Amino acid sequence: MATVLSVSGSPSASSRTSRLLRHLDKRLAAQGHDVIPLDVRTIPAEALLGADFRHPAIVEATELFARADGIVIGTPVYKASYSGVLKALLDLLPQYALTGKTVLPLATGGSVAHVLAIDYALRPVLNSMGAAHIVQGWFTLDKHLTAHDDGSLTVAPDATEALDQVVDQFSAALGRTPLLAVAG
């Protein structure tokens, strides 16, 4: 099947966003995809904040994006936008790093007041980076995600159904060749 890069843009080691992505990675892997997790917070701060394009961690992240057929990008929403660490990484990737890629944007947050962050903050950046197809994203309320001490996550039943649907749509989109990718 496809190679999927699953990117967590959370700065927190105990993040519900990261746990949600790792939870969804299992579904994608069960569907036959090769899933590669990337937690942006593990990239050295001096490389991200110093815009060190030659730092080995930035070079490796750039190569992971290039190698992937599809990208899942998850972020907590802060002040109606995606996280600063995610922005720092996206700023260091080549201008058209998402060309030919299918992308699934996901966000988590404490209030439905931030639900539009996917469409008004994240989607335009992904589009400007050349994504061939950005599938319908999904916003999950923090209250629907229960983190456990063992690192696992329980997703509320209502949220599970919606998340399964967007992940399955993303998976199906990976099986198709977007016309824009062929036209180049």
Residue pairs with C-beta under 8 A, 6 or more apart in sequence:
1 31
1 32
1 33
1 34
1 174
1 175
2 33
2 34
2 69
2 70
2 174
2 175
3 33
3 34
3 36
3 67
3 68
3 69
3 70
4 25
4 28
4 33
4 34
4 35
4 36
4 68
4 69
4 70
4 71
4 72
4 174
5 36
5 38
5 64
5 65
5 67
5 68
5 70
5 71
5 72
6 21
6 22
6 24
6 25
6 28
6 35
6 36
6 37
6 38
6 71
6 72
6 74
7 21
7 38
7 40
7 71
7 72
7 73
7 74
7 86
7 89
8 15
8 17
8 18
8 21
8 37
8 38
8 39
8 40
8 41
8 74
8 75
9 17
9 40
9 73
9 74
9 75
9 76
9 82
9 83
9 85
9 86
9 89
10 17
10 18
10 39
10 40
10 41
10 74
10 75
10 76
10 83
10 85
11 40
11 41
11 83
11 84
11 85
12 18
12 41
12 76
13 41
14 147
15 41
15 76
16 76
16 108
16 142
16 145
16 147
16 153
17 74
17 75
17 76
17 106
17 107
17 108
18 39
18 74
19 145
19 147
19 151
19 152
19 153
20 74
20 106
20 108
20 140
20 145
20 153
20 155
20 163
21 37
21 72
21 74
21 106
22 37
22 153
23 152
23 153
23 155
24 72
24 106
24 163
24 167
25 35
25 37
25 72
27 164
27 167
28 35
28 72
28 167
28 170
28 171
29 35
31 168
31 171
33 70
33 171
33 174
36 64
36 67
36 68
38 61
38 64
40 48
40 83
40 85
40 86
40 88
40 89
41 85
42 57
43 57
43 58
43 61
43 85
43 89
44 55
44 57
46 52
46 55
47 55
47 57
47 58
48 58
48 85
48 88
48 89
48 92
49 88
51 91
51 92
52 58
53 59
53 92
58 92
61 89
61 92
61 93
62 92
62 93
62 94
62 97
65 71
65 93
65 97
65 98
65 101
66 97
68 101
69 101
69 102
69 174
70 101
70 102
70 103
70 104
70 170
70 173
70 174
71 98
71 101
71 102
71 103
71 104
71 131
72 103
72 104
72 106
72 170
73 86
73 103
73 104
73 105
73 106
73 122
73 126
74 105
74 106
74 107
74 108
75 82
75 83
75 86
75 106
75 107
75 108
75 122
76 83
76 107
76 108
76 109
77 107
77 108
77 109
77 114
77 117
77 139
78 84
80 113
80 114
80 116
80 117
80 120
80 121
81 117
81 121
81 122
82 107
82 117
82 121
82 122
82 125
90 125
90 129
93 129
95 129
95 130
96 129
96 130
97 129
97 130
98 126
98 129
98 130
98 131
98 132
99 129
99 130
99 131
99 132
99 181
99 184
100 130
100 132
100 178
100 180
100 181
100 184
101 130
101 131
101 132
101 133
102 131
102 132
102 133
102 134
102 135
102 170
102 173
102 174
102 178
103 126
103 131
103 133
103 134
103 135
104 134
104 135
104 137
104 166
104 167
104 170
105 118
105 122
105 123
105 126
105 134
105 137
106 118
106 137
106 138
106 139
106 140
106 166
107 114
107 115
107 117
107 118
107 122
107 137
107 138
107 139
107 140
108 139
108 140
108 141
108 142
108 145
109 115
109 117
109 139
109 141
109 142
110 141
110 142
110 143
111 141
112 139
112 141
114 139
115 139
117 139
118 137
118 138
118 139
119 137
122 137
123 134
123 137
126 134
127 134
132 178
132 180
132 181
133 173
133 178
133 180
135 166
135 169
135 170
135 173
136 166
136 169
137 166
138 162
138 163
138 166
140 155
140 159
140 162
140 163
141 159
143 156
144 155
144 156
144 158
144 159
145 153
145 154
145 155
145 156
145 159
146 153
146 154
146 155
146 156
147 153
148 154
155 163
